[in-house]
Amino acid sequence: MPLFYVTLDSAAAAGRLAWRWHGTRNQYHQWFRQLLAGDLGTSYRDGAPVTEILGRSLSYTLPLTLLAALVSTGLTLGLVLWLSYRPGGVAFG
């Protein structure tokens, strides 16, 4: 169990230590509830919604990532075909 749920209460009766339950009304649960609702909060730097900032960034990142994946796949397939069909390669084994 994560420690933000409970703390060790030293002011317990009769000098015994006891655990104190904090419940689910804490910062982590508020953040997680908002995350499940699709609200990622606001940026500390701009004050803009984080979903808008991510959307702007992903509009550049996703096409570049897709292009890099296609180029690397094409180069890999070309290299595999060249290595397998050259004399002494796997196809001529």
C-alpha positions, 0 to 999 in steps of 0.5 A: 500500500502506498505511503500517502494512504497512511502515516504512522501516528506517534500521538496515539493513546497509551504511547503505542504507535498506530496507523492513521488512514488519510483516505482517498482525498489527496493530490494523487487521487485528484490528479488520477480522477482528472486523468481518467476524465481526459483533463491533464491540467494546465502548464505551469510555464504557459498556463495553457491546457496540457492537452493543447500543448501535446496536440501541437507537439504531436502534430510534428512528432507523429509524422516525423516518427512515421517517416523515420519508421518507414525509411528504416523499414525500407532500408532494412528490407533492402539490406536483407534482400541484398545480403540474402541474394548475393553470392555466398549469401543465405539464398546461395548457401 
